[in-house]
Amino acid sequence: MLNRCIAGLMLLIASVGLQAESPKPPTYTSDKLIPVADLGKKRAIGVSVSSDNRLFVSFPNRPTNYQYGLVEIINGKEKVYPDAAWNETTGDQSKRFVSVQDLYVDTKDNLWVLDSKPSGGSIFGKSADQKPEGYFKLLKINLKTNQVERVYHFDDLDKVNSGLNDVRVDTDKNLAYLSDPGQSAIVVLDLTSGKTRTLLKKHPVTQADPNIVLSYDGKEMRNKEGTPFRSNINGIAITKDNKYFYFKPINKLNLYRIETRYLADASLSDKELGNKVEDLGKTAVTHGLEADKKGNIYLTSSLDYSIKYFSPDGKLHTLAQDSRLLWPDSLGIGSDGYLYFSCAQLQRDPQWSNGEDHTEYPYTIFKVKLPQ
């Protein structure tokens, strides 16, 4: 009897021990995923594609492995764009890239380049060595001539608290819409006057949910102080007819949209504007957003290593799922019927992984076939 009790106790202990172990994360594979460019140790963020399928990729300025801010990918190889001068690493900041955060090709085939270096150097919160002001500019490049046609400097923006992250351009209203996780707001830039308006600042729809903590392979994404990664409004998209603007924070499941006519209406108060926002329901923890001609909204989803899309009928679909999709980030849609995107691997940075670098090299640009 005693032996049976001991055996039973040992079985119970073993059972409890098994339950306490972190489950091994599943491995996902997809033959839909096609590598387009091997970037070595250079982390890409921004991705956009022109109407004639020119692929552009941008790189934020990091302390290591930084070479240039913007390239065009030609036959899998990187070519600095628009020229070497803009990609210099020293000199007049107004005439070179400082830290390119996002790219967008508008419906008239202009390439917009968001050069964004927030105070403290991060869009995800201030660091101890934060500077008095961040540095921001937006370039318009004519893809027919490959010339910079205009540069906007956001002179009236709160550059201490701002953290401009993504940009989309409304060619009908001549406005640019930018996500600002630093201020938890949408910034609207008048492309004629160069003036900005900051909208829905610290509104529930632009703020992260503090209860959502990102976790990968059973480990929460926290810095050395134990503070979890958190980002307010981040990914944004505009439909090809310039009618709807989609947005969401990373640390929030709900996807939101608002008609651009309301963002363009300077007479509306934030309260009135908030009443115009549509809550489209829960999706996933996402990073980049992009819209296609059919009205599908693509979302990069890092927790389950996938690319998803939200169709006009309100359903969420998985386009591809693969363990190589480590923090899939920015997106661009090619005229060849493919969705192109970067993988930032942010969760593997030393800052978020106990001081150890778990990056899987090379950084890669991928593409996947669009849904039929």
Residue, then its C-alpha position, 0 to 999 in steps of 0.5 A: m500500500l505504501n509503495r502504491c502511495i509513493a508511486g502515485l505521489m511520484l506520478l503526481i509530482a511528475s505530472v505537475g512538473l510537466q504542466a509547469e514547463s513552458p510548451k514548445p512553440p509550434t513550427y509553422t511552414s508555408d510554401k507561399l513565402i518567397p524570399v526576395a532580398d537577402l539584407g544580411k545584418k541590415r534591419a529593414i523597416g519600410v517597404s513600398v512598391s510602385s505601379d510598375n513594380r519597383l521595390f523600395v526598402s528603408f533602414p532605420n539608423r541603428p548603432t550597428n550595421y547601418q550603411y544607408g537609409l533607402v534602397e531600391i531592390i533590383n534583381g534582389k540587389e540593393k541600390v542606394y536611392p535616390d542617390a548617394a548624397w541622400n544616403e550619406t551618414t554625416g553632414d547637413q541633416s536636412k540634405r541626408f537621411v537621418s533614420v528612415q522609418d516608413l515609405y509609401v507610394d501614393t496613387k500618383d506614383n510619388l514615393w514618400v519617405l518619412d525620416s523620423k528620429p524621435s526624442g530618445g531615438s525610439i518610437f516606443g518610449k523615451s530613453a534615459d539619454q533623450k534629446p530635447e527634440g526629435y528630428f522629423k522630415l517627409l520627402k516627396i520623390n517623383l519616381k519618373t524623374n527620381q528627384v526629390e520635389r519637396v521636403y516637409h519639416f513639421d515646424d509646428l509639431d511637438k517634437v519633444n513628445s512626437g514619434l512619427n511612425d507611418v505615413r499615408v498620402d491622400t492624393d485627392k485632398n493633398l493631405a498626409y496622415l501619420s501615426d504618432p505613437g509618441q503623442s498617441a495621435i493622428v497627425v494630418l499634414d497639409l501638403t500645400s501649406g506644410k502645416t499640421r494638425t494633431l488629432l485624437k490625442k490620447h483618445p481610447v482608439t489611439q492608445a495601447d491597452p496596458n493589459i496586453v503584454l506581447s509574449y514570444d516562445g513563452k517569454e514576455m517582451r520586457n526590458k531589463e527594468g521589467t517594463p513591457f513593450r508597448s506602442n500606441i497607434n502604429g500601423i495605418a492604411i488608406t484605401k486606394d480610393n482615398k475614402y477610408f483611413y485604417f489604424k490601430p495600436i500594436n498593443k490592442l486587438n481592435l481595428y479602427r477606421i474613419e472616413t478621410r473627409y472627417l480627418a480633412d475637416a478642420s472644424l471638427s473637435d476631437k470629440e466630434l471626430g471620435n464619434k466618427v471612428e468605426d470600431l471594426g472589432k477584434t483582429a490581432v496584435t499587429h504592426g504594419l497595415e496596407a490596403d489593396k484595390k479590392g478593399n482588403i486590409y493586410l495586417t502583419s501579426s507577429l504573435d502567431y508568425s503570420i500575415k492576415y487580411f481583413s476583407p470588406d465583409g468583416k472577416l479576418h483571414t490568414l494569408a500565410q503563416d511561417s516561423r520565419l515571419l519574425w515581427p513582420d512589419s511594413l508592407g507594399i503591394g506590387s502590380d505583379g499580384y504579390l504582397y511584399f514585406s519586411c521582418a524586423q525581428l524586434q522581439r529578438d533585440p537585446q533590449w527585449s531579450n535579457g541583453e542577448d541578441h537572438t536575431e536570425y540573420p539574414y534580415t530578409i524581404f519576403k513576398v506572398k501571393l495576394p488572395q484571388 
